[in-house]
């Protein structure tokens, strides 16, 4: 209760000047400390207005932003930032889960789109240059299993537009957008004739590679280009927004793009992490001559500078707040911009001048997180903002590390105004190294503070995972959460969150292997993609209709059989030796490589994988797209997984950038800058489309 006591003391301290004024007024009304009574009426008691309560993050008084920025770089710091990829709910992803006849980007949140290198709207297929294949293409497509990968030839970096014909199972290139030299495409958004391209001058890796130093954020630029592609043969640039800094993430909801970037001011001699008195004196001397323009990122719209922000507007830590003591500092600024996809204008803006490590965007909230590795035990600091206004709602520090990047993004969720998080703490005890906690938090009604409603996993009586089991798959779905831990066997935990003040583990199932990615089929079925106990990719279909006793209804091990389209006998029976020595699927770690299209009775989904091993003293490997159907989903006890075919790719094609689009019976595969098309019912007969 130390935090609660400190908070009360903090509030009382902030209100003490008001109490003094009130007491002084009362003394005057009572005649002060003595003297003769006055015949005149006493003056009216004036009650001064109560100031708004403040939380951990505050803005600065007018003209004080630069002073506060300088002050935070004039104290010692131990910050080290690990910046994951964007961090995540209630329902299966909107674009790929149901209602429509075609699949889309597999997103964390229903109704919140995420940029990706492939976008499809049912008529136009837009493909950005792949990061793994980049701007290369091989003219010949070898179908032989032993064909060697050809040396790629460098081509101009372009976004390619294709007009699709799902009935014929074909696509024809309808246009291109040439990217400026030295610019890479981070991803796209597509809505009818409107295309947004997210571009960057630097690319440091994909899906959660850590940024451990502010220097990584120096001398970069992020651009959001909006195009009118109503005439795809001649796309026109509608607007161009440029922000100095590196891309953190983006989201799109309706007509608004949420662009989050980070910027390290390139001020000569400035030390981002001052560690000594000399470092502090150095920063004070340098910043004494700095201006706001030296610190804030340069923002351009169609080449014209704009200033939507000032340092006064930036959220910063109040050092007097109970959580503000000994927090690390660095020189990085995180900028949040809401941009109109139609006009390119900045609708809203905010910035934070404190260390951050992850971003989660829901339909209503934005959570900014930072893992404190400098603490004795890992702690995670979370700040909550309103998505529509960027109003600050509160902060809290919780035990353990909130990991982000790839499918770890599912560890955080917001539902009905409650923030749910799953953290992991390394205990340092070799006998019991890991402690997992599920926490529920909610903004307080009368102050910008986050209140911890409950913590599950703190006590041994409600432990998440057995001794030394790590946490793999996590998925929040409405009032439930599913968690998968693993060391030797996979316990699937079902958590009831209907009362966020009292979350409870209500069901548990042990099966071999584990699941990295959990997908909600419906209220009664859960699909897991992960690894078998012998480390081959595995699909597991869970029946959760009775949440207190979940069951496994179907299991398939992927990549154990050499023949394309053949499934291992008896599903996941490890007593049958695999024909390949290993197999791997990037969809286990990167949700964008997983495609799911829900149907009325049968669902279709795809999983890319690579497999290899020695065959008669010759080492062979294959790259394939496995096609699956989930049948009888309306009756959980009869539901089943079925492998219906595979698409053979040229060796080396499968990566985190492999994408599949399903449109009714048509298939479109993007792998290593190849576009292949065909039909779901005949995946062996695909056609490759090269560049015109």
C-alpha positions as CSV (number, residue, x, y, z in Angstrom):
1,X,0.0,0.0,0.0
2,X,3.1,2.3,-0.2
3,X,2.0,3.5,-3.6
4,X,-1.5,4.4,-2.4
5,X,-0.1,6.3,0.6
6,X,2.4,8.1,-1.6
7,X,-0.3,9.0,-4.0
8,X,-2.5,10.5,-1.2
9,X,0.4,12.4,0.2
10,X,1.1,13.7,-3.4
11,X,-2.5,14.9,-3.9
12,X,-2.5,16.6,-0.4
13,X,0.8,18.3,-1.2
14,X,-0.6,19.6,-4.4
15,X,-3.7,20.9,-2.7
16,X,-1.9,22.5,0.4
17,X,-1.7,26.0,-1.1
18,X,-5.5,26.0,-1.6
19,X,-6.0,24.9,2.0
20,X,-3.8,27.8,3.2
21,X,-6.0,30.2,1.2
22,X,-9.1,28.7,2.6
23,X,-7.8,28.9,6.1
24,X,-6.7,32.6,5.6
25,X,-10.2,33.4,4.4
26,X,-11.7,31.8,7.4
27,X,-9.4,33.7,9.7
28,X,-10.4,37.0,8.1
29,X,-14.1,36.1,8.4
30,X,-13.6,35.3,12.1
31,X,-11.8,38.5,12.9
32,X,-8.3,37.2,12.5
33,X,-6.3,36.5,15.7
34,X,-8.0,39.2,17.9
35,X,-8.9,42.9,18.1
36,X,-12.2,44.7,18.4
37,X,-15.2,43.4,16.5
38,X,-16.2,45.2,13.4
39,X,-19.6,46.7,12.9
40,X,-19.4,46.0,9.1
41,X,-20.5,42.7,7.6
42,X,-17.7,40.2,7.1
43,X,-16.4,39.9,3.6
44,X,-17.8,36.9,1.7
45,X,-15.7,33.7,1.8
46,X,-14.2,33.1,-1.6
47,X,-13.5,29.5,-2.4
48,X,-10.6,29.3,-4.9
49,X,-11.0,26.8,-7.8
50,X,-9.6,23.4,-7.2
51,X,-6.9,22.6,-9.8
52,X,-7.2,19.6,-12.0
53,X,-5.4,16.6,-10.5
54,X,-2.2,15.6,-12.3
55,X,-0.8,12.2,-13.0
56,X,2.7,10.9,-13.7
57,X,2.8,12.6,-17.1
58,X,2.2,16.3,-17.4
59,X,2.8,19.0,-20.0
60,X,4.8,22.2,-19.4
61,X,3.8,25.7,-18.7
62,X,4.0,28.0,-21.7
63,X,7.6,28.5,-22.8
64,X,8.9,26.0,-20.3
65,X,9.1,22.9,-22.6
66,X,12.7,23.4,-23.6
67,X,13.7,24.0,-20.0
68,X,12.1,20.8,-18.9
69,X,13.7,18.8,-21.8
70,X,17.1,20.2,-20.8
71,X,16.4,19.4,-17.1
72,X,15.8,15.7,-17.8
73,X,19.1,15.4,-19.6
74,X,20.8,17.0,-16.6
75,X,20.3,14.0,-14.4
76,X,21.9,10.6,-14.4
77,X,20.3,7.9,-16.4
78,X,20.4,4.1,-16.7
79,X,17.8,3.8,-19.4
80,X,18.2,1.2,-22.1
81,X,15.4,0.9,-24.6
82,X,14.3,-2.3,-26.3
83,X,11.8,-1.2,-28.8
84,X,9.6,-4.0,-30.1
85,X,7.3,-4.0,-33.0
86,X,3.9,-2.5,-32.5
87,X,2.0,-3.9,-29.5
88,X,-1.7,-5.4,-29.4
89,X,-9.3,-8.6,-29.2
90,X,-12.4,-9.4,-28.6
91,X,-13.2,-10.9,-32.0
92,X,-11.2,-12.5,-34.7
93,X,-9.5,-10.0,-37.0
94,X,-11.9,-8.0,-39.1
95,X,-10.2,-8.1,-42.5
96,X,-9.5,-11.8,-42.5
97,X,-12.1,-13.4,-40.3
98,X,-15.5,-13.3,-41.8
99,X,-18.3,-11.7,-43.7
100,X,-16.3,-10.9,-46.9
101,X,-15.3,-13.2,-49.7
102,X,-11.6,-12.3,-49.5
103,X,-8.9,-12.3,-46.8
104,X,-6.8,-9.4,-45.6
105,X,-4.0,-8.4,-43.2
106,X,-4.2,-10.4,-40.0
107,X,-4.6,-7.6,-37.4
108,X,-4.5,-7.4,-33.7
109,X,-7.8,-5.5,-33.4
110,X,-11.0,-5.7,-35.2
111,X,-11.6,-2.4,-36.9
112,X,-7.9,-1.2,-36.6
113,X,-5.9,-1.9,-39.8
114,X,-2.1,-2.3,-39.8
115,X,0.3,-1.5,-42.6
116,X,1.7,-4.4,-44.5
117,X,3.7,-5.0,-47.7
118,X,0.6,-6.6,-49.4
119,X,-2.9,-5.1,-49.4
120,X,-6.0,-6.3,-51.3
121,X,-9.5,-4.9,-51.5
122,X,-11.2,-7.5,-53.7
123,X,-10.3,-5.8,-57.0
124,X,-6.8,-4.4,-56.7
125,X,-3.7,-6.1,-55.3
126,X,-1.0,-3.7,-54.1
127,X,2.5,-5.1,-53.5
128,X,5.3,-3.1,-51.9
129,X,8.9,-4.2,-52.5
130,X,9.6,-7.1,-50.0
131,X,12.2,-6.5,-47.4
132,X,13.6,-10.0,-47.7
133,X,13.3,-10.2,-51.5
134,X,13.5,-6.4,-51.8
135,X,13.6,-5.3,-55.3
136,X,14.7,-8.5,-57.0
137,X,12.9,-11.0,-59.3
138,X,14.1,-14.1,-61.1
139,X,12.7,-14.5,-64.6
140,X,12.8,-18.3,-64.6
141,X,10.7,-20.1,-62.0
142,X,12.3,-23.5,-61.4
143,X,9.8,-26.1,-60.4
144,X,12.3,-28.9,-60.0
145,X,13.0,-29.8,-56.4
146,X,16.7,-29.6,-56.8
147,X,16.8,-26.3,-58.7
148,X,19.2,-23.8,-57.2
149,X,18.3,-20.3,-56.4
150,X,19.5,-17.9,-59.1
151,X,21.4,-14.8,-58.3
152,X,18.9,-11.9,-58.3
153,X,19.3,-9.0,-60.5
154,X,18.7,-5.5,-59.1
155,X,15.6,-3.7,-60.4
156,X,14.0,-0.4,-59.8
157,X,12.2,-0.3,-56.4
158,X,8.4,-0.1,-57.2
159,X,5.0,-0.6,-55.7
160,X,3.2,-2.9,-58.1
161,X,-0.6,-2.7,-58.7
162,X,-2.5,-5.7,-60.1
163,X,-6.1,-6.0,-61.3
164,X,-7.4,-9.4,-60.2
165,X,-10.0,-11.7,-61.7
166,X,-10.9,-14.2,-59.0
167,X,-13.3,-16.1,-61.4
168,X,-10.4,-16.8,-63.8
169,X,-7.9,-17.0,-61.0
170,X,-5.6,-14.5,-62.7
171,X,-4.1,-11.1,-62.2
172,X,-2.7,-8.5,-64.6
173,X,-0.3,-5.7,-63.7
174,X,-2.2,-2.4,-64.0
175,X,0.3,0.1,-62.8
176,X,3.4,0.9,-60.8
177,X,4.6,3.5,-58.3
178,X,8.4,4.1,-58.4
179,X,9.9,4.8,-55.0
180,X,12.6,7.5,-54.6
181,X,16.2,6.2,-54.5
182,X,17.3,5.2,-51.0
183,X,13.7,4.8,-49.7
184,X,12.3,1.6,-48.5
185,X,8.6,0.7,-48.2
186,X,7.5,-0.2,-44.6
187,X,4.0,-1.0,-45.7
188,X,0.7,0.0,-47.4
189,X,-2.9,0.9,-46.7
190,X,-5.5,0.4,-49.4
191,X,-9.1,1.5,-49.6
192,X,-10.7,1.6,-53.0
193,X,-9.0,4.2,-55.1
194,X,-7.0,5.5,-52.1
195,X,-3.5,4.1,-51.4
196,X,-1.2,5.1,-48.6
197,X,2.5,4.1,-48.7
198,X,4.5,4.3,-45.5
199,X,8.1,5.0,-46.5
200,X,11.4,5.3,-44.6
201,X,15.0,6.2,-45.3
202,X,16.2,3.5,-43.0
203,X,15.2,-0.1,-42.3
204,X,16.8,-1.9,-39.3
205,X,14.9,-5.2,-39.5
206,X,11.4,-6.6,-39.2
207,X,9.0,-7.7,-36.5
208,X,10.4,-6.5,-33.3
209,X,14.2,-6.3,-33.7
210,X,15.3,-4.2,-30.7
211,X,16.4,-0.6,-30.9
212,X,18.8,-0.4,-27.9
213,X,20.3,3.0,-28.5
214,X,18.9,6.4,-29.3
215,X,21.5,6.8,-32.0
216,X,19.4,4.4,-34.1
217,X,16.8,7.1,-34.3
218,X,19.1,9.8,-35.6
219,X,19.1,11.2,-39.2
220,X,16.1,9.3,-40.4
221,X,12.9,10.3,-42.1
222,X,9.5,8.7,-42.4
223,X,7.0,9.6,-45.1
224,X,3.3,8.9,-45.7
225,X,2.5,9.3,-49.3
226,X,-1.2,9.2,-50.4
227,X,-2.0,8.2,-53.9
228,X,-5.2,8.3,-56.1
229,X,-5.1,5.0,-58.0
230,X,-8.5,5.4,-59.7
231,X,-6.5,5.2,-62.9
232,X,-3.9,2.6,-61.8
233,X,-1.9,3.0,-65.0
234,X,-1.2,6.6,-63.9
235,X,-1.3,6.9,-60.1
236,X,-1.3,10.5,-58.8
237,X,0.4,11.7,-55.6
238,X,-2.3,13.5,-53.5
239,X,-0.2,14.4,-50.5
240,X,3.1,13.8,-48.9
241,X,3.8,14.0,-45.2
242,X,7.4,13.8,-44.0
243,X,8.5,13.4,-40.4
244,X,12.1,13.5,-39.2
245,X,12.7,10.3,-37.2
246,X,12.4,6.6,-37.4
247,X,9.1,4.6,-37.7
248,X,7.8,3.0,-34.6
249,X,4.4,1.8,-36.0
250,X,1.2,2.9,-37.6
251,X,-2.5,2.1,-37.6
252,X,-5.5,3.1,-39.7
253,X,-9.1,3.4,-38.6
254,X,-11.7,4.8,-41.0
255,X,-10.1,7.8,-42.8
256,X,-7.4,8.4,-40.2
257,X,-3.8,7.1,-40.1
258,X,-2.1,7.0,-36.8
259,X,1.6,7.6,-37.3
260,X,4.0,7.0,-34.4
261,X,7.7,8.0,-34.9
262,X,10.8,8.5,-32.7
263,X,13.4,11.2,-33.1
264,X,16.8,11.7,-31.6
265,X,17.8,15.4,-31.9
266,X,21.2,15.5,-33.7
267,X,22.8,18.1,-31.5
268,X,26.5,17.9,-31.7
269,X,28.1,16.8,-28.4
270,X,24.8,16.0,-26.6
271,X,25.1,12.8,-24.5
272,X,21.7,10.9,-24.6
273,X,22.4,8.9,-21.4
274,X,24.4,11.2,-19.0
275,X,26.1,9.0,-16.5
276,X,28.5,11.3,-14.6
277,X,28.6,14.9,-13.3
278,X,30.8,15.7,-16.3
279,X,28.1,14.4,-18.7
280,X,25.5,16.4,-17.0
281,X,27.6,19.6,-17.1
282,X,28.2,18.9,-20.8
283,X,24.5,18.6,-21.6
284,X,23.7,21.7,-19.6
285,X,26.2,23.8,-21.6
286,X,25.1,22.5,-25.0
287,X,21.3,22.8,-24.3
288,X,21.7,26.4,-22.9
289,X,22.1,27.5,-26.5
290,X,19.6,25.2,-28.1
291,X,16.2,26.2,-29.5
292,X,12.9,24.2,-29.9
293,X,13.7,23.8,-33.6
294,X,17.0,22.0,-32.6
295,X,15.0,19.4,-30.5
296,X,11.6,18.9,-32.3
297,X,11.4,16.7,-35.4
298,X,11.0,18.6,-38.7
299,X,7.6,17.9,-40.2
300,X,6.7,18.8,-43.8
301,X,3.5,18.6,-45.7
302,X,4.1,18.7,-49.5
303,X,7.5,20.1,-48.8
304,X,6.2,23.0,-46.6
305,X,7.3,23.0,-42.9
306,X,4.5,22.8,-40.4
307,X,4.6,23.0,-36.6
308,X,1.8,21.0,-35.1
309,X,3.7,20.6,-31.8
310,X,5.7,22.6,-29.3
311,X,7.8,21.2,-26.5
312,X,5.3,22.7,-24.1
313,X,2.8,20.1,-25.5
314,X,5.0,17.1,-24.9
315,X,4.2,14.8,-22.1
316,X,6.9,14.5,-19.5
317,X,7.4,12.9,-16.1
318,X,6.4,14.9,-13.0
319,X,9.4,14.2,-10.7
320,X,7.2,14.9,-7.7
321,X,4.8,12.0,-8.6
322,X,5.3,8.8,-6.6
323,X,6.2,7.0,-9.8
324,X,8.5,9.8,-10.9
325,X,11.5,9.1,-8.7
326,X,14.6,7.6,-10.3
327,X,13.0,7.1,-13.7
328,X,15.5,7.0,-16.5
329,X,15.7,9.6,-19.1
330,X,17.0,9.9,-22.7
331,X,17.0,12.4,-25.5
332,X,14.5,10.7,-27.7
333,X,11.1,12.3,-28.5
334,X,8.2,10.1,-29.5
335,X,5.7,11.8,-31.8
336,X,2.0,10.7,-32.4
337,X,0.3,12.1,-35.4
338,X,-3.3,11.5,-36.7
339,X,-3.3,12.1,-40.4
340,X,-6.3,12.4,-42.7
341,X,-5.9,9.7,-45.4
342,X,-8.0,11.9,-47.8
343,X,-6.2,15.2,-47.5
344,X,-2.9,14.4,-45.8
345,X,-3.5,17.0,-43.2
346,X,-2.5,16.5,-39.5
347,X,-5.7,16.2,-37.5
348,X,-4.2,15.7,-34.0
349,X,-0.7,15.5,-32.6
350,X,1.1,14.7,-29.3
351,X,4.6,13.9,-28.2
352,X,6.3,12.3,-25.3
353,X,9.8,13.2,-24.1
354,X,10.3,10.0,-21.9
355,X,11.7,6.6,-22.7
356,X,9.2,4.3,-24.3
357,X,9.4,0.7,-25.5
358,X,6.2,-0.4,-27.1
359,X,2.9,0.8,-28.6
360,X,-0.5,-0.8,-28.5
361,X,-3.5,0.7,-30.3
362,X,-7.1,-0.4,-29.7
363,X,-10.4,1.1,-30.9
364,X,-10.4,3.5,-28.0
365,X,-7.0,3.7,-26.4
366,X,-3.3,4.0,-27.0
367,X,-1.0,2.3,-24.5
368,X,2.7,3.4,-24.4
369,X,4.9,0.9,-22.5
370,X,8.5,0.9,-21.3
371,X,10.3,-2.1,-19.7
372,X,12.6,-1.0,-16.9
373,X,15.5,-3.4,-17.2
374,X,17.4,-1.0,-14.8
375,X,15.2,-2.1,-11.9
376,X,16.3,-4.9,-9.5
377,X,13.5,-7.0,-11.0
378,X,12.0,-6.1,-14.4
379,X,9.2,-3.6,-14.2
380,X,6.9,-2.3,-17.0
381,X,5.7,1.3,-17.0
382,X,2.5,1.8,-19.0
383,X,0.9,5.2,-20.0
384,X,-2.6,5.3,-21.4
385,X,-4.0,7.8,-23.8
386,X,-7.4,8.4,-25.4
387,X,-7.0,7.4,-29.1
388,X,-9.4,10.1,-30.4
389,X,-8.0,13.1,-28.4
390,X,-4.5,11.9,-27.1
391,X,-5.8,13.0,-23.7
392,X,-3.6,11.5,-21.0
393,X,-5.6,9.0,-18.9
394,X,-2.9,7.7,-16.4
395,X,0.1,5.6,-15.8
396,X,1.1,2.6,-13.6
397,X,4.2,0.5,-13.0
398,X,3.7,-3.2,-12.8
399,X,5.9,-6.2,-12.1
400,X,7.5,-8.1,-14.9
401,X,8.3,-7.3,-18.5
402,X,5.7,-6.8,-21.2
403,X,7.3,-8.3,-24.3
404,X,6.3,-7.0,-27.7
405,X,7.1,-7.8,-31.3
406,X,5.6,-10.4,-33.6
407,X,3.0,-12.5,-31.9
408,X,4.1,-11.2,-28.5
409,X,1.9,-8.3,-29.4
410,X,-1.1,-10.3,-28.2
411,X,0.1,-9.9,-24.6
412,X,-1.8,-6.6,-24.2
413,X,-5.5,-5.8,-24.8
414,X,-8.2,-3.3,-24.0
415,X,-11.8,-4.4,-23.6
416,X,-14.8,-2.4,-22.2
417,X,-12.4,0.3,-20.8
418,X,-10.2,-2.3,-19.0
419,X,-6.5,-2.7,-20.0
420,X,-5.3,-6.3,-19.7
421,X,-1.6,-7.2,-19.8
422,X,0.5,-10.4,-19.3
423,X,4.1,-9.9,-18.1
424,X,7.0,-12.2,-17.4
425,X,9.6,-11.8,-14.7
426,X,12.9,-13.6,-14.5
427,X,13.2,-14.4,-10.8
428,X,16.9,-15.3,-10.6
429,X,16.0,-18.5,-8.9
430,X,17.3,-21.5,-10.9
431,X,14.7,-23.7,-9.3
432,X,11.8,-21.5,-10.5
433,X,13.1,-19.0,-13.0
434,X,9.9,-17.5,-14.4
435,X,6.8,-15.8,-13.0
436,X,3.9,-14.8,-15.3
437,X,1.2,-12.4,-14.3
438,X,-2.0,-11.3,-15.9
439,X,-3.1,-7.8,-14.8
440,X,-6.2,-5.7,-15.3
441,X,-6.0,-1.9,-15.0
442,X,-8.5,0.9,-15.4
443,X,-8.3,4.7,-15.5
444,X,-9.5,6.3,-12.3
445,X,-12.6,8.4,-12.5
446,X,-11.4,11.5,-10.7
447,X,-7.7,11.7,-11.6
448,X,-5.3,10.8,-14.5
449,X,-4.1,7.6,-12.8
450,X,-4.3,4.0,-13.7
451,X,-5.7,1.7,-11.0
452,X,-4.6,-2.0,-10.8
453,X,-7.9,-3.9,-10.5
454,X,-6.4,-7.4,-10.1
455,X,-3.2,-9.5,-10.5
456,X,-3.5,-13.1,-11.5
457,X,-0.4,-15.3,-11.0
458,X,1.1,-13.5,-8.0
459,X,0.2,-16.3,-5.7
460,X,1.1,-20.0,-6.0
461,X,-2.6,-20.9,-5.6
462,X,-3.3,-19.2,-9.0
463,X,0.0,-19.8,-10.8
464,X,0.3,-19.3,-14.5
465,X,2.5,-22.1,-15.8
466,X,4.3,-24.8,-14.0
467,X,7.9,-24.4,-12.6
468,X,10.3,-23.1,-15.3
469,X,7.6,-23.0,-18.0
470,X,7.9,-20.1,-20.4
471,X,4.9,-18.2,-21.9
472,X,4.2,-18.7,-25.6
473,X,0.7,-18.1,-27.1
474,X,-1.5,-15.4,-25.5
475,X,-4.9,-14.3,-26.8
476,X,-7.5,-12.0,-25.2
477,X,-11.0,-12.6,-26.6
478,X,-13.7,-10.6,-25.1
479,X,-14.2,-11.7,-21.5
480,X,-11.8,-14.6,-21.8
481,X,-8.0,-15.0,-22.1
482,X,-6.1,-18.0,-23.4
483,X,-2.5,-18.6,-22.3
484,X,0.0,-21.3,-23.4
485,X,3.1,-22.1,-21.3
486,X,5.7,-24.8,-22.1
487,X,8.8,-26.5,-20.9
488,X,8.1,-30.2,-21.6
489,X,4.4,-30.2,-22.3
490,X,1.8,-27.6,-23.3
491,X,-0.7,-26.4,-20.7
492,X,-3.5,-24.3,-22.2
493,X,-5.0,-22.1,-19.6
494,X,-8.5,-20.6,-19.9
495,X,-9.0,-17.4,-17.9
496,X,-12.4,-15.9,-17.1
497,X,-12.2,-12.1,-17.2
498,X,-15.9,-11.4,-16.9
499,X,-15.2,-9.7,-13.6
500,X,-12.0,-7.8,-14.3
501,X,-11.5,-7.3,-10.5
502,X,-11.3,-11.1,-10.0
503,X,-9.8,-12.9,-13.0
504,X,-9.8,-16.6,-12.5
505,X,-8.2,-19.7,-14.2
506,X,-11.2,-21.8,-14.9
507,X,-9.8,-24.5,-17.3
508,X,-6.6,-26.2,-18.2
509,X,-5.5,-28.7,-20.8
510,X,-2.2,-30.5,-21.2
511,X,-1.1,-31.5,-24.7
512,X,2.4,-32.2,-26.2
513,X,4.1,-29.2,-27.7
514,X,2.9,-25.6,-27.6
515,X,1.1,-22.8,-29.5
516,X,2.7,-19.5,-30.5
517,X,-0.3,-18.0,-32.3
518,X,-3.9,-18.5,-31.0
519,X,-6.9,-17.7,-33.3
520,X,-10.5,-17.6,-32.2
521,X,-12.6,-19.6,-34.7
522,X,-15.8,-18.9,-32.8
523,X,-17.0,-18.8,-29.2
524,X,-16.4,-22.6,-28.9
525,X,-13.3,-23.3,-30.9
526,X,-9.7,-22.0,-30.7
527,X,-7.0,-22.7,-33.3
528,X,-3.3,-22.9,-32.2
529,X,-0.3,-22.7,-34.4
530,X,3.0,-23.6,-32.8
531,X,5.5,-26.5,-32.4
532,X,5.1,-30.2,-31.7
533,X,7.2,-31.8,-29.1
534,X,9.8,-32.7,-31.8
535,X,9.8,-29.0,-33.0
536,X,7.9,-29.3,-36.2
537,X,5.1,-26.7,-36.9
538,X,1.9,-27.9,-35.4
539,X,-1.8,-27.0,-35.7
540,X,-4.1,-27.8,-32.7
541,X,-7.8,-27.3,-32.6
542,X,-9.2,-26.8,-29.1
543,X,-12.8,-27.2,-28.1
544,X,-13.5,-24.5,-25.4
545,X,-17.3,-24.8,-25.4
546,X,-16.9,-26.0,-21.8
547,X,-14.4,-23.5,-20.5
548,X,-13.7,-25.6,-17.4
549,X,-12.6,-28.6,-19.4
550,X,-11.1,-27.7,-22.8
551,X,-10.4,-30.5,-25.2
552,X,-8.2,-31.1,-28.3
553,X,-10.3,-32.1,-31.3
554,X,-7.7,-32.2,-34.1
555,X,-3.9,-32.0,-34.5
556,X,-1.7,-31.8,-37.6
557,X,2.1,-31.8,-37.7
558,X,3.3,-29.7,-40.7
559,X,6.3,-30.6,-42.8
560,X,7.0,-34.2,-41.8
561,X,6.1,-35.7,-45.2
562,X,8.2,-35.2,-48.3
563,X,5.3,-35.5,-50.8
564,X,3.5,-32.2,-51.4
565,X,0.0,-32.3,-50.2
566,X,0.4,-35.4,-48.1
567,X,-0.4,-35.3,-44.4
568,X,1.3,-37.4,-41.7
569,X,-0.7,-40.4,-40.6
570,X,-2.5,-40.1,-37.3
571,X,-2.1,-36.3,-37.1
572,X,0.6,-35.6,-34.4
573,X,1.6,-39.2,-33.6
574,X,5.3,-38.8,-32.8
575,X,5.8,-42.6,-33.0
576,X,5.9,-42.3,-36.8
577,X,9.3,-41.0,-37.9
578,X,9.2,-37.8,-39.9
579,X,10.5,-38.0,-43.5
580,X,12.1,-34.5,-43.2
581,X,14.6,-33.7,-40.5
582,X,13.2,-30.3,-39.7
583,X,10.5,-27.8,-40.8
584,X,9.7,-24.2,-39.9
585,X,6.9,-21.7,-40.4
586,X,7.4,-17.9,-40.1
587,X,3.7,-17.7,-39.2
588,X,4.5,-19.0,-35.8
589,X,6.2,-15.7,-35.0
590,X,4.8,-13.3,-37.6
591,X,1.0,-13.0,-37.8
592,X,1.1,-11.4,-41.2
593,X,2.3,-14.6,-42.8
594,X,-0.9,-16.4,-41.5
595,X,-4.0,-16.1,-43.7
596,X,-7.5,-17.0,-42.5
597,X,-10.8,-16.7,-44.3
598,X,-13.9,-17.6,-42.3
599,X,-16.9,-19.1,-44.2
600,X,-20.4,-19.9,-43.3
601,X,-19.7,-23.6,-42.7
602,X,-16.0,-24.2,-43.6
603,X,-13.0,-21.9,-42.8
604,X,-9.9,-21.8,-45.0
605,X,-6.4,-20.8,-43.9
606,X,-2.8,-21.1,-45.1
607,X,0.5,-21.7,-43.4
608,X,3.8,-21.2,-45.3
609,X,6.7,-23.5,-44.3
610,X,10.2,-24.7,-45.2
611,X,11.4,-28.2,-44.6
612,X,14.7,-30.1,-45.2
613,X,16.8,-33.1,-44.6
614,X,19.1,-35.7,-46.2
615,X,17.5,-38.0,-48.8
616,X,19.9,-40.8,-49.9
617,X,23.0,-38.7,-48.9
618,X,21.7,-35.6,-50.7
619,X,20.5,-32.7,-48.7
620,X,17.2,-31.4,-49.9
621,X,14.8,-28.7,-48.8
622,X,11.4,-27.4,-49.9
623,X,9.3,-24.3,-49.5
624,X,5.6,-24.6,-49.6
625,X,2.2,-23.1,-48.8
626,X,0.0,-25.5,-46.9
627,X,-3.8,-25.1,-47.5
628,X,-6.1,-26.2,-44.7
629,X,-9.8,-26.3,-44.1
630,X,-11.7,-26.4,-40.8
631,X,-14.9,-28.2,-41.1
632,X,-18.0,-28.7,-38.9
633,X,-17.2,-25.7,-36.8
634,X,-20.8,-25.3,-35.7
635,X,-20.5,-28.6,-33.8
636,X,-17.3,-28.4,-31.6
637,X,-17.1,-32.1,-30.9
638,X,-17.2,-32.9,-34.7
639,X,-14.9,-30.0,-35.9
640,X,-11.8,-31.1,-37.7
641,X,-8.7,-29.8,-39.5
642,X,-7.9,-31.1,-43.0
643,X,-4.9,-30.5,-45.2
644,X,-6.4,-30.0,-48.7
645,X,-3.3,-29.3,-50.7
646,X,0.1,-27.5,-51.0
647,X,1.7,-24.9,-53.3
648,X,5.3,-25.7,-54.2
649,X,7.5,-22.6,-54.2
650,X,11.1,-22.3,-55.4
651,X,13.6,-22.9,-52.7
652,X,14.4,-20.0,-50.5
653,X,11.0,-18.3,-51.1
654,X,9.4,-18.7,-47.6
655,X,10.2,-15.9,-45.2
656,X,8.4,-13.5,-42.9
657,X,7.4,-11.6,-46.0
658,X,5.5,-14.5,-47.6
659,X,1.8,-13.5,-48.1
660,X,-1.3,-15.3,-49.3
661,X,-4.6,-13.8,-50.3
662,X,-7.7,-15.9,-50.6
663,X,-10.6,-14.6,-52.7
664,X,-13.5,-17.0,-52.9
665,X,-11.8,-19.9,-54.8
666,X,-8.9,-17.9,-56.1
667,X,-5.4,-17.9,-54.5
668,X,-2.7,-15.2,-54.8
669,X,0.7,-15.9,-53.3
670,X,3.4,-13.3,-52.9
671,X,6.8,-14.9,-52.1
672,X,10.3,-13.4,-52.8
673,X,8.7,-10.8,-55.1
674,X,7.0,-13.5,-57.1
675,X,3.2,-13.3,-57.6
676,X,1.6,-16.6,-58.2
677,X,-2.1,-17.2,-58.8
678,X,-4.4,-20.2,-59.1
679,X,-7.3,-21.9,-57.4
680,X,-7.9,-23.4,-54.0
681,X,-9.2,-26.6,-55.5
682,X,-6.1,-27.0,-57.7
683,X,-3.1,-25.6,-55.9
684,X,-0.6,-27.6,-57.9
685,X,-1.4,-25.6,-61.1
686,X,-0.3,-22.1,-60.2
687,X,0.8,-19.4,-62.6
688,X,3.6,-17.0,-62.0
689,X,3.3,-13.4,-63.0
690,X,6.5,-11.4,-63.5
691,X,7.0,-7.7,-64.1
692,X,5.9,-6.3,-67.4
